[in-house]
Amino acid sequence: MKRYKVIVTARSFGKTDDQAKDILEKNGCKIVKIEAANGSVEEQIRKEIVDSDAVIAGLDDYTGEIIKSGKKLKVISRYGVGYDKVDLETAKKNNVAVTITPGANGDSVADMAVALMLDVARNVAYMDRTMKEKNQQRPDGVEMWQKTIGVIGAGRIGQGVARRCKGFDMRVLCYDMYENELFKKEVGAEYVDLNTLLKKSDFITIHSPLTPETENMIDKKAFAVMKNEAIIINTARGGIINEKDLYQALKGGAIRGAGLDATVKEPPYDSELLTLDNCIITPHAGAATKEASNKMSVLAAQNVVDILTRGVCDYQV
C-alpha cells in the first residue's frame, strides 16, 4: 500500500535507470510524472499538488499560492542547486522543507561553461550555420591558451571550470565571499574584487545564485569596464546579467561575445539577443548529461525519502 504521493516535474528524472524510482517506491511512494505533452505543466501541478506529499521539482515556479494549496505537502525537492523559483518564506511558514542536490550536476555544468567559451571564441555555431546555408564564413577567433579566466562565484562548479581552464594554462581570478585556501593553492587562483576581475579577465564565467544582491550585477557599467575582446558566459541563472545592456554591449562591440545557458525568460524566443551572431544561447542544458541526470535523480529521491520518513535531510535549504 502506497503511503505517499510524489509528483515529479523534472524532465530527465529517472531516465538513465530505475535507481531513483526504486528508492521512492521501496519507501511507499507513488510517483506521478507531470509531462508537458499532457498539457500545461502549471495547471497539472496545481491539480496534483493538492493531495501530494512531495514534489521533485524542475525549473517550475512554486509560488506561495501553489505551496499553500498543497495541504499535505512536506517537501519540495529541487532537481539541481537553484531554489530562486521557490517561495522559501511561504514554504517555511507551512512547514514545507526545500532541498537541493549539490554537486550532482557540477561536472556537467562546468563542461558546458568551457564548451560555450570555446564555441564563442572560435565562432563554431556561426560557422556551422553558414556552412549549412552554403555560404561558408571563416571569421577570426581568439585563443583560450594562456588567457585570464574570471570566475564569479567560486563554489563547486566555479572551481570545476577553473580546473578545466588550467589545462589551457590560464590565469585564474575569482570573485567570491569566501576564499578557499586549498583551491587557491591547487590552481593558483587569485581572489579579487569584482571590478578588478571585470577589468583583467579575457573570459568571464558566472556561477552565482540569483539573489537581490546578484540580480543585474552585470550591467552597462560592468560592460564598460570589460575588455573589448572579453567573452562572458552564464550557466547559472538568468537575471544576473542585464540582458538589455548585454544586447547593447554585443551589438556595439563593447565586448566580443557571450554564451548563455540561462536567460531571464526560458525559452527566450522573443529575445533580441537571438538576432546576434556573437551571442550563443542554449536551453539551460548544462546539467543535461546522463551522468548528471542519474546523480540528481538519486539524490532528489533520497532527499524526499529523508524528509518523509525522518523529517530531516542533509541538503535542506
C-alpha positions as a printed NumPy array, in Angstrom:
array([[  0.   ,   0.   ,   0.   ],
       [  1.451,   3.362,  -1.063],
       [  1.634,   5.891,   1.756],
       [  2.928,   8.937,  -0.09 ],
       [  2.192,  10.701,  -3.366],
       [  5.195,  12.272,  -5.09 ],
       [  4.766,  14.417,  -8.186],
       [  7.751,  14.779, -10.498],
       [  8.21 ,  17.684, -12.928],
       [ 11.962,  17.322, -13.578],
       [ 12.   ,  16.138, -17.19 ],
       [ 15.057,  13.88 , -17.042],
       [ 14.248,  12.322, -13.668],
       [ 14.899,   8.577, -13.727],
       [ 15.605,   8.418, -17.454],
       [ 19.042,   6.831, -17.067],
       [ 17.953,   3.885, -14.933],
       [ 15.392,   2.862, -12.293],
       [ 17.56 ,   3.505,  -9.242],
       [ 15.816,   6.745,  -8.2  ],
       [ 12.341,   5.338,  -8.835],
       [ 13.209,   2.254,  -6.789],
       [ 14.278,   4.428,  -3.835],
       [ 10.862,   6.117,  -3.825],
       [  8.761,   3.018,  -4.41 ],
       [ 10.59 ,   0.957,  -1.767],
       [  9.714,   3.673,   0.725],
       [  5.999,   3.711,  -0.009],
       [  5.873,   6.446,  -2.631],
       [  3.542,   6.577,  -5.606],
       [  5.133,   8.554,  -8.445],
       [  3.043,  10.872, -10.612],
       [  5.11 ,  12.183, -13.535],
       [  3.978,  15.502, -14.968],
       [  4.724,  15.838, -18.677],
       [  4.402,  18.87 , -20.956],
       [  2.873,  16.564, -23.573],
       [ -0.156,  16.215, -21.326],
       [ -0.938,  19.927, -21.294],
       [  0.073,  22.949, -19.233],
       [  2.642,  21.902, -16.634],
       [  1.479,  24.664, -14.275],
       [ -2.133,  23.513, -14.468],
       [ -1.097,  19.906, -13.835],
       [  0.97 ,  20.968, -10.818],
       [ -1.95 ,  22.957,  -9.389],
       [ -4.21 ,  19.932,  -9.772],
       [ -1.86 ,  17.248,  -8.457],
       [ -0.193,  19.163,  -5.612],
       [ -3.432,  19.4  ,  -3.636],
       [ -3.038,  15.886,  -2.213],
       [  0.71 ,  15.378,  -2.764],
       [  3.228,  14.731,  -0.011],
       [  6.264,  15.73 ,  -2.052],
       [  7.44 ,  17.341,  -5.281],
       [ 10.608,  16.605,  -7.224],
       [ 10.803,  19.945,  -8.962],
       [ 12.434,  21.032, -12.184],
       [ 12.593,  24.697, -13.183],
       [  8.929,  25.391, -12.422],
       [  7.71 ,  28.256, -10.24 ],
       [  6.462,  27.326,  -6.771],
       [  4.686,  30.461,  -5.625],
       [  3.211,  30.971,  -2.207],
       [ -0.237,  30.255,  -3.62 ],
       [  0.814,  26.903,  -5.073],
       [  2.667,  25.869,  -1.919],
       [ -0.311,  26.72 ,   0.316],
       [ -2.613,  24.675,  -1.893],
       [ -0.597,  21.548,  -1.06 ],
       [ -2.387,  20.684,   2.165],
       [ -0.29 ,  17.523,   2.692],
       [  2.906,  18.871,   1.161],
       [  6.034,  18.194,   3.233],
       [  8.924,  18.696,   0.821],
       [  9.886,  20.362,  -2.465],
       [ 12.979,  18.502,  -3.638],
       [ 14.743,  20.684,  -6.198],
       [ 16.372,  18.802,  -9.053],
       [ 19.531,  20.922,  -9.029],
       [ 21.006,  23.585,  -6.759],
       [ 18.97 ,  26.695,  -7.614],
       [ 15.921,  27.474,  -5.494],
       [ 15.099,  31.02 ,  -6.58 ],
       [ 11.803,  29.833,  -8.082],
       [ 10.548,  28.539,  -4.733],
       [  8.845,  30.902,  -2.271],
       [ 11.006,  29.973,   0.718],
       [  9.147,  32.193,   3.167],
       [  5.799,  30.544,   2.438],
       [  7.412,  27.113,   2.461],
       [  8.85 ,  27.768,   5.913],
       [  5.553,  29.09 ,   7.279],
       [  3.785,  25.965,   6.026],
       [  6.451,  23.554,   7.293],
       [  7.456,  22.525,   3.781],
       [ 11.113,  21.573,   3.518],
       [ 13.053,  22.705,   0.437],
       [ 16.018,  20.557,  -0.574],
       [ 18.669,  20.676,  -3.314],
       [ 21.136,  18.283,  -4.98 ],
       [ 24.537,  19.956,  -4.555],
       [ 27.424,  18.556,  -6.551],
       [ 25.296,  16.216,  -8.633],
       [ 25.492,  18.283, -11.815],
       [ 28.733,  20.142, -11.127],
       [ 30.937,  18.404, -13.677],
       [ 28.316,  18.612, -16.413],
       [ 27.738,  22.352, -15.912],
       [ 31.481,  23.02 , -15.732],
       [ 31.93 ,  21.161, -19.029],
       [ 29.142,  23.241, -20.558],
       [ 30.715,  26.521, -19.463],
       [ 34.019,  25.63 , -21.121],
       [ 32.191,  24.389, -24.231],
       [ 30.471,  27.765, -24.546],
       [ 33.769,  29.588, -24.096],
       [ 35.339,  27.646, -26.95 ],
       [ 32.242,  27.974, -29.117],
       [ 32.06 ,  31.762, -28.74 ],
       [ 35.827,  32.218, -29.006],
       [ 36.071,  30.215, -32.234],
       [ 32.662,  31.065, -33.754],
       [ 31.782,  27.374, -34.024],
       [ 27.99 ,  27.674, -34.094],
       [ 28.146,  30.595, -36.54 ],
       [ 30.444,  28.784, -38.966],
       [ 28.316,  25.649, -38.771],
       [ 25.229,  27.655, -39.683],
       [ 26.912,  29.364, -42.643],
       [ 28.12 ,  26.005, -43.951],
       [ 24.613,  24.593, -43.81 ],
       [ 23.374,  27.7  , -45.629],
       [ 26.03 ,  27.024, -48.332],
       [ 27.6  ,  30.387, -47.588],
       [ 30.715,  29.472, -45.629],
       [ 32.353,  32.137, -43.477],
       [ 35.653,  31.962, -41.617],
       [ 35.757,  34.797, -39.049],
       [ 38.817,  35.303, -36.883],
       [ 38.528,  33.785, -33.453],
       [ 40.565,  34.152, -30.291],
       [ 42.528,  31.586, -28.312],
       [ 41.888,  30.488, -24.734],
       [ 45.523,  29.428, -24.306],
       [ 47.288,  31.428, -21.548],
       [ 44.473,  33.935, -21.214],
       [ 42.793,  35.048, -17.967],
       [ 39.588,  33.442, -16.725],
       [ 37.436,  35.347, -14.24 ],
       [ 35.195,  33.145, -12.106],
       [ 32.246,  34.876, -10.452],
       [ 31.099,  32.501,  -7.736],
       [ 33.901,  30.061,  -6.915],
       [ 31.85 ,  27.239,  -5.45 ],
       [ 31.845,  23.636,  -6.695],
       [ 31.014,  24.5  , -10.295],
       [ 33.156,  27.616, -10.492],
       [ 36.12 ,  25.673,  -9.152],
       [ 35.434,  22.918, -11.675],
       [ 35.595,  25.43 , -14.519],
       [ 38.838,  26.858, -13.17 ],
       [ 40.408,  23.387, -13.004],
       [ 39.464,  22.769, -16.619],
       [ 40.837,  26.143, -17.652],
       [ 44.196,  25.343, -16.067],
       [ 44.502,  22.84 , -18.916],
       [ 44.668,  25.919, -21.136],
       [ 47.38 ,  27.369, -18.861],
       [ 45.027,  30.211, -17.902],
       [ 45.43 ,  32.665, -15.058],
       [ 42.519,  32.255, -12.633],
       [ 40.822,  35.218, -10.943],
       [ 37.926,  34.625,  -8.542],
       [ 35.254,  36.818,  -7.025],
       [ 33.528,  35.188,  -4.055],
       [ 32.534,  35.97 ,  -0.479],
       [ 34.763,  33.18 ,   0.797],
       [ 38.338,  32.292,  -0.098],
       [ 39.144,  28.58 ,  -0.35 ],
       [ 42.797,  28.215,   0.606],
       [ 43.171,  24.67 ,  -0.75 ],
       [ 41.665,  25.698,  -4.083],
       [ 43.936,  28.758,  -4.239],
       [ 46.988,  26.552,  -3.879],
       [ 45.696,  23.915,  -6.296],
       [ 45.161,  26.192,  -9.301],
       [ 46.989,  29.339,  -8.248],
       [ 43.717,  31.241,  -8.003],
       [ 43.747,  34.906,  -7.051],
       [ 40.727,  36.312,  -5.196],
       [ 39.977,  39.868,  -6.292],
       [ 37.148,  42.381,  -6.146],
       [ 34.538,  42.327,  -8.914],
       [ 35.823,  45.438, -10.656],
       [ 39.35 ,  44.024, -10.9  ],
       [ 38.022,  40.726, -12.256],
       [ 35.971,  42.515, -14.918],
       [ 38.918,  44.663, -15.984],
       [ 41.531,  41.921, -16.224],
       [ 39.625,  38.87 , -17.487],
       [ 39.545,  37.709, -21.091],
       [ 36.818,  35.188, -20.277],
       [ 34.246,  35.659, -17.5  ],
       [ 32.095,  32.802, -16.242],
       [ 29.183,  33.212, -13.825],
       [ 28.346,  30.622, -11.161],
       [ 26.477,  32.654,  -8.551],
       [ 22.91 ,  32.141,  -7.331],
       [ 20.273,  34.679,  -8.317],
       [ 19.648,  36.874,  -5.273],
       [ 18.635,  40.508,  -4.763],
       [ 22.375,  41.235,  -4.5  ],
       [ 23.339,  39.491,  -7.754],
       [ 20.323,  40.488,  -9.875],
       [ 21.532,  42.711, -12.766],
       [ 25.043,  42.543, -11.276],
       [ 26.465,  42.55 , -14.8  ],
       [ 25.06 ,  45.715, -16.378],
       [ 26.191,  48.516, -18.662],
       [ 28.643,  49.769, -16.027],
       [ 30.225,  46.312, -15.862],
       [ 30.423,  46.012, -19.645],
       [ 32.108,  49.428, -19.821],
       [ 34.881,  48.1  , -17.576],
       [ 35.481,  44.859, -19.515],
       [ 37.996,  44.347, -22.285],
       [ 36.67 ,  44.834, -25.824],
       [ 37.682,  41.241, -26.605],
       [ 36.086,  39.821, -23.451],
       [ 33.713,  36.856, -23.628],
       [ 31.114,  36.341, -20.905],
       [ 29.446,  33.024, -20.067],
       [ 26.399,  32.423, -17.874],
       [ 25.425,  28.868, -16.949],
       [ 23.935,  29.918, -13.59 ],
       [ 20.69 ,  31.893, -13.598],
       [ 19.06 ,  34.395, -15.902],
       [ 18.773,  37.851, -14.375],
       [ 22.344,  38.071, -13.124],
       [ 23.175,  39.683, -16.46 ],
       [ 21.031,  42.623, -17.538],
       [ 20.019,  41.345, -20.972],
       [ 19.172,  44.757, -22.467],
       [ 22.599,  46.037, -21.501],
       [ 24.2  ,  42.844, -22.823],
       [ 22.479,  43.322, -26.175],
       [ 23.856,  46.85 , -26.473],
       [ 27.342,  45.735, -25.426],
       [ 27.396,  42.939, -28.002],
       [ 25.863,  44.991, -30.794],
       [ 28.112,  47.976, -30.152],
       [ 31.307,  45.944, -29.797],
       [ 31.918,  46.755, -26.139],
       [ 32.716,  43.044, -25.67 ],
       [ 33.452,  40.253, -28.133],
       [ 30.742,  37.72 , -27.345],
       [ 28.519,  35.865, -24.923],
       [ 27.376,  32.321, -24.266],
       [ 24.182,  31.937, -22.256],
       [ 22.754,  28.706, -20.902],
       [ 20.499,  30.722, -18.593],
       [ 18.236,  33.599, -19.532],
       [ 15.579,  35.66 , -17.772],
       [ 12.814,  34.07 , -19.804],
       [ 13.19 ,  30.436, -20.773],
       [ 12.943,  29.732, -23.617],
       [ 13.835,  33.287, -24.734],
       [ 12.214,  33.043, -28.16 ],
       [ 11.348,  36.742, -28.273],
       [ 14.753,  37.962, -27.054],
       [ 16.655,  40.368, -29.29 ],
       [ 19.821,  38.512, -28.265],
       [ 18.806,  35.735, -30.658],
       [ 19.393,  38.133, -33.559],
       [ 23.11 ,  38.459, -32.783],
       [ 25.794,  36.237, -34.308],
       [ 28.134,  36.862, -31.361],
       [ 25.694,  35.508, -28.788],
       [ 25.094,  31.772, -28.341],
       [ 22.028,  30.722, -26.364],
       [ 21.311,  27.18 , -25.191],
       [ 18.186,  25.93 , -23.345],
       [ 19.505,  25.705, -19.76 ],
       [ 21.065,  22.372, -20.676],
       [ 24.206,  22.474, -18.547],
       [ 23.022,  19.531, -16.479],
       [ 21.643,  17.597, -19.439],
       [ 24.024,  14.652, -19.375],
       [ 23.348,  11.041, -18.488],
       [ 25.78 ,  11.201, -15.593],
       [ 24.269,  14.326, -14.031],
       [ 20.727,  13.1  , -14.58 ],
       [ 21.427,   9.899, -12.697],
       [ 23.166,  11.647,  -9.786],
       [ 20.455,  14.311,  -9.446],
       [ 17.639,  11.766,  -9.725],
       [ 19.054,   9.582,  -6.962],
       [ 19.832,  12.473,  -4.622],
       [ 16.497,  14.214,  -5.228],
       [ 14.668,  10.949,  -4.495],
       [ 16.705,  10.299,  -1.354],
       [ 16.014,  13.854,  -0.141],
       [ 12.287,  13.184,  -0.46 ],
       [ 12.537,   9.915,   1.439],
       [ 14.665,  11.503,   4.178],
       [ 12.108,  14.235,   4.824],
       [  9.057,  11.969,   4.588],
       [ 10.466,   9.224,   6.812],
       [ 12.841,  11.067,   9.169],
       [ 11.86 ,  14.723,   8.936],
       [ 15.437,  15.831,   8.264],
       [ 17.755,  15.984,   5.274],
       [ 21.427,  16.853,   4.847],
       [ 20.66 ,  19.059,   1.852],
       [ 17.771,  21.146,   3.162],
       [ 17.928,  24.837,   2.284]])
